[in-house]
Amino acid sequence: ANNEFFCVGGIHMMTDSKCLSKEGHNPLAHTWPEDVLAMLIGTSFIGFGMAMFGQAGLLTGSTAGVAFLLHYQFGQPFGLWFFLINLPFYWLAVRQMGWTFTLRTFIAVSLVSVFAGLHQTFLPFEGELNPYYTGLLGGLLIGMGLIALFRHKATVGGINIPTLYLQQRYAIRAGKVQFGVDLLVLLSSLFMVSLPALIGSLIGAAALSLVIGFYHRPDRYIAMH
């Protein structure tokens, strides 16, 4: 059977979701302005979600969850802890994902660290935030921000790096791995946050993983480099 069919305008598409012209060029590949815009939009969404979580006293998984715990415990800004904790993961990123991915991830982590502080400064929240609604909306925002980064070959470091590697190498769904790790981080903080904050955090982790599980489908998305 012939596994080849045609895209619009005589461009050849294969069943492995790689679309190439007859000259070997992918006309659907992202341009660098699209990469920059996606990086800014994705990190601003993630930073806003993190700012909401911090205001409500919630937690999340991966290195961000550890950064929140250190922020609540010692008082230094979340963005500073988040930037520092991610440094060791760049070694794995270089070895498994390449220098381009690692550089984009470093930039994304830096931008999230900055945006989290900027949102709290320019969009201060008055009073207490409902932990359940904050977990839901913040988790959705963070999830969509991650999708924007994933589709432009970047992430926010931490556990996202090995989850992407496992999905690409062994076809293990990133959303499932992400939720499992997030759950472990949240359970480790049982005695450090209130019950409403813990429930809100679990809602946020579920919302984030739901978005990644639904929309991070490389087999359905072809506009890649």
C-alpha positions as CSV (number, residue, x, y, z in Angstrom):
1,A,0.0,0.0,0.0
2,N,1.1,3.5,-0.8
3,N,1.6,5.5,2.5
4,E,1.8,8.8,0.6
5,F,-0.9,11.4,0.0
6,F,-0.9,15.0,-1.1
7,C,-1.1,18.2,0.9
8,V,-2.6,21.3,-0.7
9,G,-0.6,22.6,-3.6
10,G,1.2,19.4,-4.5
11,I,3.1,19.1,-1.2
12,H,3.6,15.5,-0.1
13,M,2.5,14.3,3.3
14,M,3.5,11.0,4.8
15,T,1.7,9.0,7.4
16,D,4.4,9.9,10.0
17,S,3.0,13.5,10.0
18,K,6.0,15.0,8.2
19,C,5.0,17.3,5.4
20,L,7.7,18.0,2.8
21,S,7.8,19.6,-0.6
22,K,9.5,17.9,-3.5
23,E,12.6,19.8,-2.7
24,G,12.6,18.4,0.9
25,H,11.5,21.6,2.6
26,N,8.6,21.7,5.1
27,P,6.5,24.7,4.2
28,L,4.5,24.4,7.4
29,A,7.5,24.7,9.7
30,H,7.3,27.5,12.2
31,T,9.1,30.7,11.4
32,W,11.3,32.4,14.0
33,P,8.8,35.2,14.6
34,E,6.2,32.5,15.4
35,D,8.6,30.8,17.8
36,V,9.3,34.1,19.6
37,L,5.6,35.0,19.9
38,A,4.7,31.5,21.1
39,M,7.5,31.7,23.7
40,L,6.2,35.0,25.0
41,I,2.6,33.9,25.1
42,G,3.3,30.5,26.6
43,T,5.5,31.8,29.3
44,S,3.2,34.7,30.2
45,F,0.3,32.2,30.6
46,I,2.4,30.0,32.8
47,G,3.7,32.9,34.8
48,F,0.2,34.2,35.4
49,G,-1.0,30.7,36.5
50,M,2.0,30.5,38.9
51,A,1.2,34.0,40.3
52,M,-2.4,32.9,40.9
53,F,-1.2,29.7,42.7
54,G,1.2,31.7,44.8
55,Q,-1.5,34.2,45.9
56,A,-3.9,31.3,46.8
57,G,-1.1,29.4,48.6
58,L,-1.4,26.5,46.2
59,L,1.2,24.1,44.9
60,T,1.9,22.4,41.7
61,G,4.2,19.5,40.6
62,S,7.6,19.2,39.2
63,T,10.3,21.8,40.0
64,A,7.7,24.5,40.2
65,G,6.1,22.7,43.2
66,V,9.5,22.5,44.9
67,A,10.1,26.2,44.2
68,F,6.7,27.0,45.8
69,L,7.6,25.0,48.9
70,L,10.9,26.8,49.2
71,H,9.2,30.2,48.6
72,Y,6.6,29.5,51.3
73,Q,9.3,28.3,53.7
74,F,12.1,30.8,53.3
75,G,10.4,33.8,51.6
76,Q,12.6,34.4,48.6
77,P,10.7,35.0,45.3
78,F,9.2,32.0,43.6
79,G,10.9,33.0,40.3
80,L,14.4,32.9,41.9
81,W,13.9,29.4,43.3
82,F,12.3,28.2,40.0
83,F,15.3,29.4,38.0
84,L,17.9,27.8,40.3
85,I,16.2,24.4,40.7
86,N,16.0,23.9,36.9
87,L,19.7,24.3,36.4
88,P,20.6,20.6,36.8
89,F,18.0,19.5,34.2
90,Y,19.8,21.2,31.4
91,W,22.4,18.5,31.4
92,L,19.7,15.9,30.4
93,A,18.2,18.3,27.9
94,V,21.5,18.7,26.1
95,R,22.2,15.0,26.0
96,Q,18.7,13.8,25.0
97,M,17.1,16.8,23.2
98,G,20.0,18.8,21.8
99,W,21.3,22.3,22.2
100,T,18.5,24.1,20.4
101,F,15.9,22.6,22.7
102,T,18.0,23.3,25.7
103,L,18.6,27.0,24.8
104,R,14.9,27.5,24.2
105,T,14.0,25.8,27.5
106,F,16.6,28.0,29.4
107,I,15.0,31.1,27.8
108,A,11.5,29.9,28.7
109,V,12.4,29.2,32.3
110,S,13.9,32.6,32.6
111,L,10.8,34.3,31.1
112,V,8.5,32.4,33.5
113,S,10.6,33.5,36.4
114,V,10.3,37.1,35.3
115,F,6.6,37.0,34.3
116,A,5.6,35.4,37.6
117,G,7.0,38.5,39.4
118,L,5.7,41.0,36.9
119,H,2.1,39.6,37.1
120,Q,2.2,40.0,40.9
121,T,3.4,43.5,40.5
122,F,1.2,44.8,37.7
123,L,-1.9,42.6,38.4
124,P,-2.1,42.4,42.2
125,F,-4.9,40.3,43.5
126,E,-7.1,41.8,46.2
127,G,-8.1,39.6,49.1
128,E,-8.0,35.8,49.2
129,L,-8.5,33.7,46.1
130,N,-10.8,30.7,46.1
131,P,-8.4,27.7,46.1
132,Y,-10.6,25.5,44.0
133,Y,-11.4,27.9,41.2
134,T,-7.8,29.2,41.2
135,G,-6.6,25.6,40.9
136,L,-8.9,25.0,37.9
137,L,-8.2,28.2,36.0
138,G,-4.5,28.3,36.9
139,G,-4.0,24.7,35.9
140,L,-5.7,25.4,32.5
141,L,-3.6,28.5,31.9
142,I,-0.3,26.7,32.8
143,G,-1.3,23.7,30.6
144,M,-2.1,25.9,27.5
145,G,1.1,27.7,28.1
146,L,3.0,24.5,28.1
147,I,1.3,23.4,24.9
148,A,2.5,26.6,23.2
149,L,6.0,25.8,24.3
150,F,5.9,22.1,23.4
151,R,4.7,22.9,19.8
152,H,7.7,25.2,19.4
153,K,10.2,22.7,20.8
154,A,10.7,24.2,24.2
155,T,9.4,23.6,27.8
156,V,9.9,25.0,31.3
157,G,12.5,22.5,32.4
158,G,12.2,20.2,35.3
159,I,10.2,17.0,34.8
160,N,8.9,18.3,31.5
161,I,12.3,17.3,29.9
162,P,12.2,13.6,30.8
163,T,8.4,13.4,30.1
164,L,8.9,14.7,26.6
165,Y,11.9,12.4,26.1
166,L,9.8,9.4,27.2
167,Q,7.0,10.3,24.9
168,Q,9.2,10.7,21.9
169,R,11.4,7.7,22.6
170,Y,8.9,5.2,24.1
171,A,5.5,6.6,23.2
172,I,4.6,7.0,26.9
173,R,2.0,9.8,27.1
174,A,3.4,13.0,28.6
175,G,0.2,13.9,30.4
176,K,0.1,10.6,32.3
177,V,3.7,10.9,33.4
178,Q,3.3,14.5,34.3
179,F,0.2,13.8,36.5
180,G,2.0,11.0,38.3
181,V,5.0,13.1,39.2
182,D,2.8,16.0,40.2
183,L,0.8,13.8,42.5
184,L,3.9,12.6,44.2
185,V,5.1,16.2,44.8
186,L,1.7,17.2,46.2
187,L,1.5,14.2,48.5
188,S,4.9,15.0,49.9
189,S,3.5,18.4,51.0
190,L,0.5,17.0,52.9
191,F,1.7,18.6,56.2
192,M,2.8,21.9,54.8
193,V,-0.5,23.3,53.3
194,S,-4.1,23.5,54.4
195,L,-6.7,20.9,53.2
196,P,-8.5,23.4,50.9
197,A,-5.1,24.5,49.4
198,L,-4.2,20.8,48.9
199,I,-7.5,20.1,47.1
200,G,-7.1,23.2,45.0
201,S,-3.6,22.1,44.1
202,L,-4.8,18.6,43.1
203,I,-7.5,20.2,40.9
204,G,-4.8,22.3,39.3
205,A,-2.6,19.3,38.6
206,A,-5.6,17.4,37.0
207,A,-6.5,20.4,34.9
208,L,-2.9,20.9,33.7
209,S,-2.5,17.2,32.8
210,L,-5.9,17.1,31.1
211,V,-4.9,19.9,28.8
212,I,-1.5,18.3,28.0
213,G,-3.2,14.9,27.4
214,F,-5.8,16.3,25.0
215,Y,-3.7,18.7,23.0
216,H,-0.1,17.4,23.1
217,R,-0.5,15.0,20.3
218,P,2.5,15.1,17.9
219,D,0.7,12.7,15.5
220,R,-2.0,15.3,14.9
221,Y,0.3,18.3,14.6
222,I,2.5,18.8,11.6
223,A,3.7,22.5,11.7
224,M,7.0,21.6,13.2
225,H,10.6,22.5,12.3
